[in-house]
Amino acid sequence: MVEYLSKFNLILLGIMASMAAGLATGVGAIPIFFTKKISKKLLDLLLGAAAGIMLAATSFSLIIPAIEKGGGGIRGATITLIGILCGGIFLDVIDKFFPDTNLLKNAVNGNGQNGHNGSEILPALINPRLRKVWLFVFAITVHNFPEGLAVGVGFGDGDIINGLSIAIGIGLQNLPEGLAVALPLLREHYTKRKAFLIALCSGLVEPIGGLLGIALVQISRPLLPFALAFAAGAMLFVISHEIIPETQNQQGHSKLATHALLIGFVVMMFLDNTLG
């Protein structure tokens, strides 16, 4: 398969892989056409597995290659350390523009617990709960950019297997994310079609990140170790700040989500090293 794919333009492959990973967000939203009632237990299970998958992809497809391509030893570890911290700080700065929406819990609980049933409006005639939903959707869209960047960087030095591995991991992680975007929109009386399309579009920013990542590395290959580590830091921030906390709740699902994380990690570890 690698020999066949190597015949294609590397930039095209990176864009297609990041596009496929982004489209997985739409695939994850498909269950809304069959039911609005998705249990928090199932969401926690899916998110736990997604966290494990992303941790493995970050470790084996980003951090380890960053150390190796940075020259190994102290030099490679130092470049990777700086890159990870920069990636995490970058996402932290972006995250400050968005509130802690906790939309996964709200998506399952239905019409909230404030007793207003969405009837209150801001002076600007904006439903505050609907505004919160859209802030969440926008936050997910922004956070998808470094995921696409990670895929593009993975393809950056011509390592097709590494790029595919990252794309698979991010695509699997995007499945529950798509559901998490669509459910709150359904709660706010959006049609299933509109909720699906919005969830789908939230993932389509990834090809932009993919194109940028692969272009940067193609222009300056010495940037590859730092770029890999930067993408890893951004991914670690998303995993730790967005995904894992959602699964550690007071509803008794945290241990189940932890088991799912372990399974997701070892499955992705096996696929990553087998593909490689």
C-alpha positions as CSV (number, residue, x, y, z in Angstrom):
1,M,0.0,0.0,0.0
2,V,2.9,2.4,0.8
3,E,4.4,1.8,-2.6
4,Y,1.1,2.7,-4.2
5,L,0.5,5.8,-2.1
6,S,4.1,7.0,-2.7
7,K,3.2,7.6,-6.3
8,F,0.8,10.4,-5.3
9,N,1.8,14.0,-4.5
10,L,2.7,14.2,-0.8
11,I,0.8,17.4,-0.2
12,L,-2.3,15.9,-1.8
13,L,-2.0,12.8,0.4
14,G,-1.7,15.0,3.5
15,I,-4.7,17.1,2.6
16,M,-6.8,13.9,1.8
17,A,-5.8,12.3,5.1
18,S,-6.6,15.3,7.1
19,M,-9.9,15.7,5.2
20,A,-10.8,12.1,6.0
21,A,-10.0,12.7,9.7
22,G,-12.2,15.8,9.6
23,L,-15.0,14.0,7.9
24,A,-15.1,11.5,10.8
25,T,-16.7,14.3,12.8
26,G,-19.7,14.1,10.5
27,V,-19.7,10.3,10.7
28,G,-19.8,10.5,14.4
29,A,-22.9,12.6,14.3
30,I,-24.9,10.1,12.1
31,P,-26.6,8.4,15.2
32,I,-28.7,11.6,15.7
33,F,-30.8,10.5,12.7
34,F,-31.9,7.4,14.6
35,T,-32.2,8.7,18.2
36,K,-31.8,11.8,20.3
37,K,-31.2,9.8,23.5
38,I,-27.5,9.0,23.8
39,S,-26.6,7.9,27.3
40,K,-23.9,9.7,29.2
41,K,-22.4,6.3,29.9
42,L,-22.0,5.6,26.2
43,L,-20.5,9.0,25.6
44,D,-18.0,8.5,28.5
45,L,-17.1,5.2,27.1
46,L,-16.5,6.6,23.6
47,L,-14.6,9.6,24.9
48,G,-12.4,7.4,27.1
49,A,-11.5,5.2,24.1
50,A,-10.8,8.4,22.1
51,A,-8.5,9.7,24.8
52,G,-6.5,6.5,24.8
53,I,-6.3,6.5,21.0
54,M,-5.0,10.0,20.9
55,L,-2.5,9.4,23.7
56,A,-1.0,6.5,21.7
57,A,-1.0,8.4,18.5
58,T,0.6,11.4,20.2
59,S,3.3,9.2,21.9
60,F,4.2,6.9,19.0
61,S,3.6,9.0,16.0
62,L,4.6,12.5,17.2
63,I,6.8,12.5,20.3
64,I,9.0,9.5,19.6
65,P,9.6,10.6,15.9
66,A,10.3,14.2,17.1
67,I,13.1,12.9,19.4
68,E,14.5,10.7,16.7
69,K,14.4,13.3,14.0
70,G,15.8,15.9,16.4
71,G,19.0,13.9,16.6
72,G,18.2,11.8,19.7
73,G,19.8,12.1,23.1
74,I,19.8,15.4,24.9
75,R,19.4,17.4,21.7
76,G,16.4,15.5,20.4
77,A,14.8,15.5,23.9
78,T,15.3,19.2,24.4
79,I,13.8,20.1,21.0
80,T,10.9,17.9,21.8
81,L,10.4,19.3,25.3
82,I,10.4,22.9,24.0
83,G,8.0,21.9,21.2
84,I,5.5,20.2,23.5
85,L,5.4,23.1,25.9
86,C,5.0,25.6,23.0
87,G,2.1,23.5,21.6
88,G,0.4,23.2,25.0
89,I,0.8,26.9,25.7
90,F,-0.5,27.8,22.3
91,L,-3.7,25.8,22.9
92,D,-4.0,27.2,26.4
93,V,-3.9,30.8,25.1
94,I,-6.6,30.0,22.5
95,D,-8.7,28.2,25.1
96,K,-8.9,31.3,27.2
97,F,-11.2,32.8,24.6
98,F,-13.8,30.1,25.3
99,P,-15.8,29.4,28.5
100,D,-16.0,26.0,30.1
101,T,-19.2,24.9,28.3
102,N,-19.4,21.4,29.6
103,L,-21.7,20.7,26.7
104,L,-21.4,16.9,26.8
105,K,-23.2,16.8,30.1
106,N,-25.8,19.3,29.0
107,A,-26.4,17.5,25.7
108,V,-27.5,14.4,27.6
109,N,-29.4,16.1,30.4
110,G,-31.8,17.8,28.0
111,N,-33.2,21.2,28.5
112,G,-30.9,22.2,31.3
113,Q,-31.8,22.8,34.9
114,N,-32.3,26.6,35.0
115,G,-36.1,26.4,34.6
116,H,-36.2,28.8,31.7
117,N,-36.5,26.4,28.9
118,G,-34.3,28.5,26.6
119,S,-36.8,31.4,26.6
120,E,-34.6,34.1,28.1
121,I,-32.7,36.3,25.7
122,L,-29.8,38.6,25.9
123,P,-30.3,42.3,25.0
124,A,-29.0,41.4,21.6
125,L,-31.9,38.9,21.2
126,I,-29.5,36.0,21.6
127,N,-30.6,32.9,23.6
128,P,-27.8,32.6,26.2
129,R,-27.9,28.8,26.1
130,L,-27.8,28.8,22.3
131,R,-24.9,31.2,22.4
132,K,-23.1,28.8,24.7
133,V,-23.8,26.0,22.2
134,W,-22.2,28.0,19.4
135,L,-19.2,28.9,21.5
136,F,-18.7,25.2,22.1
137,V,-19.0,24.5,18.4
138,F,-16.5,27.2,17.6
139,A,-14.2,26.0,20.3
140,I,-14.3,22.4,18.8
141,T,-13.6,23.9,15.3
142,V,-10.6,25.8,16.6
143,H,-9.3,22.8,18.4
144,N,-9.6,20.7,15.2
145,F,-7.0,22.9,13.5
146,P,-3.9,21.5,15.4
147,E,-5.3,18.0,14.8
148,G,-5.1,18.7,11.0
149,L,-1.7,20.3,11.6
150,A,-0.5,17.1,13.3
151,V,-1.6,15.0,10.3
152,G,0.1,17.4,7.9
153,V,3.3,17.4,9.9
154,G,3.2,13.6,10.0
155,F,3.3,13.5,6.2
156,G,5.9,16.3,6.2
157,D,9.1,14.3,5.7
158,G,7.5,11.8,3.3
159,D,6.7,9.3,6.1
160,I,3.4,8.1,4.7
161,I,2.8,5.4,7.4
162,N,3.4,7.9,10.2
163,G,1.0,10.4,8.7
164,L,-1.7,7.7,8.1
165,S,-1.3,6.5,11.7
166,I,-1.9,10.0,13.1
167,A,-4.9,10.5,10.7
168,I,-6.5,7.2,11.8
169,G,-6.0,8.1,15.5
170,I,-7.5,11.6,15.0
171,G,-10.3,10.2,12.9
172,L,-11.3,7.7,15.6
173,Q,-11.1,10.5,18.2
174,N,-13.4,12.7,16.1
175,L,-16.3,10.2,16.1
176,P,-17.6,11.0,19.6
177,E,-16.6,14.6,19.1
178,G,-19.1,14.8,16.2
179,L,-21.9,13.4,18.4
180,A,-21.0,15.9,21.1
181,V,-21.4,18.8,18.7
182,A,-24.7,17.6,17.2
183,L,-26.6,16.7,20.4
184,P,-26.7,20.2,22.0
185,L,-27.9,21.6,18.7
186,L,-30.8,19.1,18.6
187,R,-31.6,20.1,22.1
188,E,-31.9,23.7,20.9
189,H,-34.4,22.6,18.3
190,Y,-32.1,22.5,15.2
191,T,-33.2,20.0,12.6
192,K,-31.3,16.8,12.4
193,R,-30.0,17.7,9.0
194,K,-28.7,21.1,10.2
195,A,-27.1,19.6,13.4
196,F,-25.4,17.0,11.2
197,L,-24.1,19.6,8.7
198,I,-22.7,21.8,11.5
199,A,-21.0,18.9,13.1
200,L,-19.5,17.9,9.8
201,C,-18.3,21.5,9.1
202,S,-16.6,21.7,12.5
203,G,-14.2,19.0,11.3
204,L,-13.5,20.5,7.9
205,V,-11.0,23.0,9.3
206,E,-8.6,20.0,9.7
207,P,-7.5,20.0,6.0
208,I,-6.5,23.6,6.4
209,G,-4.2,22.7,9.3
210,G,-3.0,19.7,7.3
211,L,-2.0,21.8,4.4
212,L,-0.2,24.3,6.6
213,G,1.6,21.5,8.5
214,I,2.9,19.7,5.4
215,A,3.8,23.0,3.7
216,L,5.8,24.3,6.6
217,V,7.8,21.1,6.8
218,Q,8.3,20.9,3.1
219,I,9.7,24.5,3.1
220,S,12.0,23.9,6.1
221,R,12.7,20.3,7.0
222,P,14.8,21.3,10.1
223,L,11.5,22.5,11.6
224,L,10.1,18.9,11.5
225,P,11.2,17.8,15.0
226,F,9.8,21.0,16.6
227,A,6.6,20.8,14.5
228,L,6.0,17.2,15.5
229,A,6.5,18.1,19.2
230,F,4.4,21.2,18.9
231,A,1.5,19.2,17.5
232,A,2.0,16.7,20.3
233,G,1.8,19.4,22.9
234,A,-1.4,20.7,21.4
235,M,-2.9,17.2,21.3
236,L,-1.9,16.5,24.9
237,F,-3.6,19.8,26.0
238,V,-6.8,18.8,24.2
239,I,-6.7,15.3,25.7
240,S,-6.1,16.5,29.2
241,H,-8.2,19.6,29.2
242,E,-11.2,18.6,27.0
243,I,-11.6,14.9,26.7
244,I,-10.5,13.2,30.0
245,P,-12.3,15.6,32.4
246,E,-15.6,15.0,30.6
247,T,-15.4,11.3,31.4
248,Q,-14.5,11.8,35.1
249,N,-17.9,12.7,36.4
250,Q,-20.0,12.0,39.4
251,Q,-22.3,9.5,37.6
252,G,-20.2,6.5,38.3
253,H,-18.7,6.1,34.7
254,S,-15.2,7.3,35.4
255,K,-13.7,3.8,35.9
256,L,-15.5,2.5,32.8
257,A,-14.0,5.4,30.8
258,T,-10.6,4.7,32.3
259,H,-10.8,1.1,31.1
260,A,-11.9,2.3,27.7
261,L,-8.9,4.7,27.6
262,L,-6.5,1.7,28.3
263,I,-8.1,-0.3,25.6
264,G,-8.0,2.6,23.1
265,F,-4.4,3.2,24.0
266,V,-3.2,-0.4,23.5
267,V,-5.3,-0.9,20.3
268,M,-3.8,2.3,18.8
269,M,-0.3,1.3,20.0
270,F,-0.7,-2.0,18.3
271,L,-2.0,-0.5,15.0
272,D,0.7,2.2,15.0
273,N,3.6,-0.2,15.4
274,T,2.1,-2.8,13.1
275,L,1.5,-0.3,10.4
276,G,4.9,1.1,10.9
